Amino acid sequence: MTSKTIQTAIEQRRSIIFEYIKPGKVRGKRIGNPHAIFVMHLKDGSRSTKVHIFQTGGVSDSRNLPDFRTFDLEDITNVTYSEDDKPFEISSKYNPNWEGYKDVIVKI
């Protein structure tokens, strides 16, 4: 359900509200604009499904907001759409041709 909700948000450019439940990360609601879901191939040969979200609000344990964050899809929960029905603006920092998107599931 989470993957489908985020995929729809990307396709419709809808902001989302979500929680990121991962050890060592600050818990709480986060707000952002998802730009891509992709599979990252790790050096050990394993794979991990990631989501690039331009985080605009909520809790954060790293850089200042707004900014892009990479989240593990499996650790994202309680995803809902923002009440704002207007499509979000695509971030000027977004690079649809980024080499990490070679195994993309969906992107703007």
C-alpha positions as CSV (number, residue, x, y, z in Angstrom):
1,M,0.0,0.0,0.0
2,T,2.8,2.4,0.9
3,S,4.5,1.9,-2.4
4,K,1.3,2.4,-4.5
5,T,0.4,5.5,-2.5
6,I,3.8,7.0,-3.1
7,Q,3.8,6.0,-6.8
8,T,0.4,7.7,-7.2
9,A,1.8,10.8,-5.5
10,I,4.7,10.9,-7.9
11,E,2.5,10.4,-10.9
12,Q,0.0,13.1,-9.8
13,R,2.7,15.4,-8.1
14,R,0.9,15.3,-4.8
15,S,2.7,16.1,-1.5
16,I,2.6,13.4,1.2
17,I,2.8,13.2,4.9
18,F,4.6,10.2,6.3
19,E,6.5,8.6,9.1
20,Y,10.0,7.1,8.8
21,I,10.5,4.3,11.3
22,K,14.2,3.4,11.2
23,P,16.6,2.8,14.1
24,G,18.7,5.9,14.8
25,K,16.4,8.3,13.0
26,V,14.2,10.9,14.6
27,R,10.6,9.8,14.8
28,G,7.6,11.9,13.8
29,K,5.7,13.2,10.8
30,R,7.5,14.4,7.7
31,I,6.1,16.3,4.8
32,G,7.5,16.2,1.3
33,N,7.2,15.9,-2.4
34,P,8.2,12.5,-3.8
35,H,10.1,12.6,-7.0
36,A,11.2,9.0,-7.6
37,I,11.2,5.4,-6.4
38,F,14.2,3.4,-7.6
39,V,16.3,0.3,-6.8
40,M,19.8,1.1,-5.5
41,H,22.4,-1.6,-6.1
42,L,24.7,-1.8,-3.1
43,K,28.4,-2.6,-3.2
44,D,27.8,-6.0,-1.4
45,G,25.5,-7.0,-4.3
46,S,22.3,-6.5,-2.5
47,R,19.5,-4.2,-3.5
48,S,17.4,-1.6,-1.7
49,T,14.3,0.2,-2.8
50,K,14.7,3.9,-2.2
51,V,12.5,7.0,-2.4
52,H,13.8,10.5,-3.3
53,I,11.6,13.0,-1.5
54,F,12.1,16.8,-1.4
55,Q,11.3,17.2,2.2
56,T,9.5,20.5,3.0
57,G,8.6,20.1,6.6
58,G,8.3,17.9,9.7
59,V,11.0,16.3,11.7
60,S,14.5,15.9,10.3
61,D,17.7,14.6,11.8
62,S,20.1,15.9,9.1
63,R,20.4,19.0,6.9
64,N,18.2,22.0,6.9
65,L,14.8,22.0,5.2
66,P,13.7,22.1,2.4
67,D,16.1,19.6,0.8
68,F,16.2,16.2,-0.9
69,R,16.3,13.1,1.3
70,T,16.7,9.5,0.3
71,F,14.5,7.2,2.3
72,D,14.3,3.4,2.5
73,L,10.9,2.5,1.2
74,E,10.5,-0.4,3.7
75,D,10.8,2.1,6.6
76,I,8.2,4.6,5.4
77,T,4.8,4.2,7.1
78,N,1.5,5.9,7.6
79,V,1.6,7.7,4.2
80,T,-1.3,10.1,3.4
81,Y,-1.7,12.8,0.8
82,S,-1.4,16.4,1.8
83,E,-4.7,18.3,1.8
84,D,-3.3,20.7,-0.8
85,D,-4.7,19.4,-4.1
86,K,-2.3,21.6,-6.2
87,P,0.5,19.7,-7.9
88,F,3.8,20.4,-6.3
89,E,6.6,22.2,-8.2
90,I,9.4,20.0,-9.3
91,S,12.5,20.9,-7.4
92,S,15.2,22.7,-9.4
93,K,17.6,20.3,-7.7
94,Y,15.9,17.3,-9.3
95,N,17.9,15.5,-12.0
96,P,15.8,13.0,-13.9
97,N,18.9,11.7,-15.7
98,W,20.8,10.9,-12.5
99,E,22.8,7.7,-12.9
100,G,21.2,6.3,-9.7
101,Y,17.9,6.1,-11.6
102,K,19.1,3.4,-14.0
103,D,16.8,0.9,-12.2
104,V,13.9,3.3,-11.6
105,I,10.4,2.2,-10.7
106,V,8.7,5.5,-11.2
107,K,9.9,9.1,-11.4
108,I,8.5,12.5,-12.4
